Amino acid sequence: METIGTYLVVGAIFGLVNAVLGTLIKIIAFPLYIISFGLISFVVNGALLLFVAYLSTLIGAEVFAIDGFTSEGLTIDTLGFAILAAIVISISAFIARSLLKLIGIR
């Protein structure tokens, strides 16, 4: 049974992975960001989401799983869904930042 604590743990894992690995990957892949005008960020964020999905299955938290992620490896559809999720997360973060600026919190 999923609890709010499980969701918080998966969220904390995503925050930690994004803070540590995300920053490192963004520094190393800087030339790709310039060449692709930043569009590579969706692929990087999608890969980070896949990694978090893998880590959450290791700790037994089945609340965050991406279909197609098996013990044999990944399928192409899986990366596509992860990139789509990264796009949705980027859009929702943009809207949240805009709303916070609008009401003067940030």
N, C-alpha and C positions, 0 to 999 in steps of 0.2 A: 504494500500500500504506500502510495506516494504521500509524503508529508511536505509541509512548507520548509522544513529543515533540509530535506533532500534537495529541493530546488535552490535553497540558499547555498548549499555546499557546491552544487554544480555551477552556480553563478560565481562563487568565489574561485573555483578552479578556472573558469573562463577569464575572470579578471586577472588572475595570477599569470596564466599562460599568455594572455594578451599583453600584459605589462612587461614580462620578461622576454619571451620568445618573439612576440610581435615587434617589439622595439629592435631587437637584434636583427630580425629578418628585414625590417624596413631600412635599417642602416646598410646592410649588405646588398640589398636589392635596389639601392638608390638609383643606379643607372637605368634599371628597368622602369622605374617610376617616371623618369624623365622621358624615355623613349615612348612609353605608352600613355603619356599625359595623365598618369595616376590611375589608369584603369587596372593595372596589375594589383592594386590594393584589394579589389574584390576577390581575386584568386588567392591572395595571401590570407585574407580574412576567412575565406572558405576553407582553406587548408587548416587554419587554426581551429575552426569549428569542428572539422573532422577529428583533429587531435583531441579536442575536449570530449567529443563523443566517445572516442576510444578510451580516454582516461576514466570517463564516468562509468563505462561498462566494466573496467578493471576494479573499481571500488564497489561495484554492485548496484550502482544507482542507474536503473533502467529508464529513468525519466527523460533522458536526453539521448536518443538513439536515432541515427539516420539510416533509413532503409537502404540495403545494398552493402552495408558495412559488415563484412563477414570475416571469419578468422583466416580465410584464404587470401583476402585482400579487398581492394575497393573496386567498384564498377564505375564506369564513366558517368552513369546516372547519379551516383552518389556525389561526385564532385560538382556536378551541375546543380543539384539541390543545395549543396553547401554554399555555392556561389550565390544562388538565389537568396538563401537565408542571409548571407552577408550583405546583399543589396538591401534587403528589407530592414536589417539592423541599421545600416547606414542612413537610410531614409528616415527611420523613426528617431534616430539620434539627432539628425538635422532638425526635424520638427520640434523635438523636445528642447534643443538648444535655442531655437528661434523663439519658442514660447517663453522660455525662462528669461531671455533677453528682453522680450516685449513687456513682461510684467516687472522687470527690474530686479530679479533675483540674482542674475549673473552679470 
